[in-house]
Amino acid sequence: MKKFKDKVVVITGAGSGIGRNLAIEFSKLGAKLALNDYNTDGLEETVGLLKSGTAVFQKVFDVSQKEEMFSFAAAVIEHYGQADVMINNAGVAITRLMADEVSIEDYEWIMGINLWGVMYGSIAFLPHLRRQKESSLVNISSLFGLVGIPGQAPYCMTKFAVRGFTESLHLEEQINKTGVAVSCVHPGGIKTNIAKSARGASKDPNLIKKFEKVLTAPPKMAADTIIKGIRKKKARIIVGKDARAIHAVNQLARPVLLKLLQRSIKKL
Ligand SMILES: NC(=O)c1ccc[n+]([C@@H]2O[C@H](COP(=O)([O-])OP(=O)(O)OC[C@H]3O[C@@H](n4cnc5c(N)ncnc54)[C@H](O)[C@@H]3O)[C@@H](O)[C@H]2O)c1
């Protein structure tokens, strides 16, 4: 898809960070927006930042709630009559903990949002996307959907799962020639609220500061890279220098990658 004027672009988690910047950039391109977040104030703030005159439909709900996601899809179609781009962006993190220190409830919570939310959003919107001549389904994974790191097992688990799910969908839509381009996005460290709002992070302000040192790339750059990837119908969209470097090394030599990771983890 090359042009977004009058296309209906759906974005979850649009109340902050990457989702907010995607909404702003798509509004500049003349798209009609359908936005979600579970934070009412954040979503309102995003709407206030859009190019004036942008058509916006918004719904506050939790993406981990299956019925809410399916009724959102129905409401978007009732409102606009179509959906052209669906971006499953909403996501959360947990503070740094070893895999066996995380409670089962916290594993279930992060899976609900980062994985089930993405799966519900994909399945709810696919039939509508398939009705368009060309359309796009975009799921946000992470650099940590390409490599696992210590202290982030639950997050890595969800982001690897998003990648597996999305890569399967990509091939299915291609084989069936549906016209839906499916992309999986792997951002590196982006300057957003993800570390600050990570579950348990408020107990460890020092850790937030350390994480913020590696989350430095501007979210507008992330949005621009994602939009460029959608235009090119890329199966895998890598965002940021850090993600590009690790992705490249990962492709070539896993032992070298592990050394690099160990070195950067020591800084945390
Ligand atoms: N920032 C990074 O460095 C980075 C790196 C890789 C991947 N990501 C991924 O990018 C996506 C966007 O994150 P971000 O960095 O912009 O973080 P962010 O915290 O700034 O924004 C996430 C948004 O999602 C919303 N959200 C969270 N749970 C929700 C739910 N259950 N239902 C609806 N909305 C919900 C939040 O309210 C927030 O507005 C996430 O999937 C995240 O995992 C971020």
The ligand as an SDF file (V2000), in Angstrom:
LIG
                    3D

 44 48  0  0  0  0  0  0  0  0999 V2000
    9.8430    1.1180   23.6730 N   0  0  0  0  0  0  0  0  0  0  0  0
   10.6070    0.1190   23.3010 C   0  0  0  0  0  0  0  0  0  0  0  0
   11.8390    0.1680   23.4560 O   0  0  0  0  0  0  0  0  0  0  0  0
    9.9990   -1.0940   22.6190 C   0  0  0  0  0  0  0  0  0  0  0  0
   10.8740   -2.0280   22.0590 C   0  0  0  0  0  0  0  0  0  0  0  0
   10.3470   -3.1470   21.4360 C   0  0  0  0  0  0  0  0  0  0  0  0
    8.9720   -3.3260   21.3670 C   0  0  0  0  0  0  0  0  0  0  0  0
    8.1360   -2.4120   21.9220 N   0  0  0  0  0  0  0  0  0  0  0  0
    6.6960   -2.6630   21.8200 C   0  0  0  0  0  0  0  0  0  0  0  0
    6.0650   -1.5370   21.2260 O   0  0  0  0  0  0  0  0  0  0  0  0
    4.6930   -1.5120   21.6210 C   0  0  0  0  0  0  0  0  0  0  0  0
    4.3330   -0.1050   22.0790 C   0  0  0  0  0  0  0  0  0  0  0  0
    5.0270    0.1660   23.3010 O   0  0  0  0  0  0  0  0  0  0  0  0
    5.6560    1.5860   23.6640 P   0  0  0  0  0  0  0  0  0  0  0  0
    7.1030    1.4030   23.7820 O   0  0  0  0  0  0  0  0  0  0  0  0
    5.1130    2.6440   22.7890 O   0  0  0  0  0  0  0  0  0  0  0  0
    5.1250    1.7200   25.1780 O   0  0  0  0  0  0  0  0  0  0  0  0
    4.1710    2.7610   25.8930 P   0  0  0  0  0  0  0  0  0  0  0  0
    4.0350    2.2570   27.2850 O   0  0  0  0  0  0  0  0  0  0  0  0
    4.6560    4.1440   25.7090 O   0  0  0  0  0  0  0  0  0  0  0  0
    2.7970    2.5900   25.0920 O   0  0  0  0  0  0  0  0  0  0  0  0
    2.0100    1.4350   25.1870 C   0  0  0  0  0  0  0  0  0  0  0  0
    0.5450    1.8210   25.1400 C   0  0  0  0  0  0  0  0  0  0  0  0
   -0.2400    0.6180   25.2060 O   0  0  0  0  0  0  0  0  0  0  0  0
   -1.3100    0.8300   26.1200 C   0  0  0  0  0  0  0  0  0  0  0  0
   -1.7540   -0.4450   26.6610 N   0  0  0  0  0  0  0  0  0  0  0  0
   -1.0680   -1.2670   27.4930 C   0  0  0  0  0  0  0  0  0  0  0  0
   -1.8230   -2.3280   27.7970 N   0  0  0  0  0  0  0  0  0  0  0  0
   -3.0040   -2.1810   27.1560 C   0  0  0  0  0  0  0  0  0  0  0  0
   -4.1820   -2.9530   27.0860 C   0  0  0  0  0  0  0  0  0  0  0  0
   -4.3150   -4.0970   27.7820 N   0  0  0  0  0  0  0  0  0  0  0  0
   -5.2040   -2.5320   26.3080 N   0  0  0  0  0  0  0  0  0  0  0  0
   -5.0940   -1.3620   25.6270 C   0  0  0  0  0  0  0  0  0  0  0  0
   -4.0080   -0.5760   25.6760 N   0  0  0  0  0  0  0  0  0  0  0  0
   -2.9810   -0.9770   26.4310 C   0  0  0  0  0  0  0  0  0  0  0  0
   -0.7170    1.7470   27.1980 C   0  0  0  0  0  0  0  0  0  0  0  0
   -1.7370    2.4030   27.9560 O   0  0  0  0  0  0  0  0  0  0  0  0
    0.1390    2.6820   26.3540 C   0  0  0  0  0  0  0  0  0  0  0  0
   -0.6080    3.7960   25.9310 O   0  0  0  0  0  0  0  0  0  0  0  0
    4.5520   -2.5860   22.7050 C   0  0  0  0  0  0  0  0  0  0  0  0
    3.9860   -3.7430   22.1360 O   0  0  0  0  0  0  0  0  0  0  0  0
    5.9720   -2.8360   23.1410 C   0  0  0  0  0  0  0  0  0  0  0  0
    6.1480   -4.1200   23.6880 O   0  0  0  0  0  0  0  0  0  0  0  0
    8.6140   -1.2950   22.5530 C   0  0  0  0  0  0  0  0  0  0  0  0
  1  2  1  0
  2  3  2  0
  2  4  1  0
  4  5  1  0
  4 44  2  0
  5  6  2  0
  6  7  1  0
  7  8  2  0
  8  9  1  0
  8 44  1  0
  9 10  1  0
  9 42  1  0
 10 11  1  0
 11 12  1  0
 11 40  1  0
 12 13  1  0
 13 14  1  0
 14 15  2  0
 14 16  1  0
 14 17  1  0
 17 18  1  0
 18 19  2  0
 18 20  1  0
 18 21  1  0
 21 22  1  0
 22 23  1  0
 23 24  1  0
 23 38  1  0
 24 25  1  0
 25 26  1  0
 25 36  1  0
 26 27  1  0
 26 35  1  0
 27 28  2  0
 28 29  1  0
 29 30  1  0
 29 35  2  0
 30 31  1  0
 30 32  2  0
 32 33  1  0
 33 34  2  0
 34 35  1  0
 36 37  1  0
 36 38  1  0
 38 39  1  0
 40 41  1  0
 40 42  1  0
 42 43  1  0
M  CHG  2   8   1  16  -1
M  END
$$$$
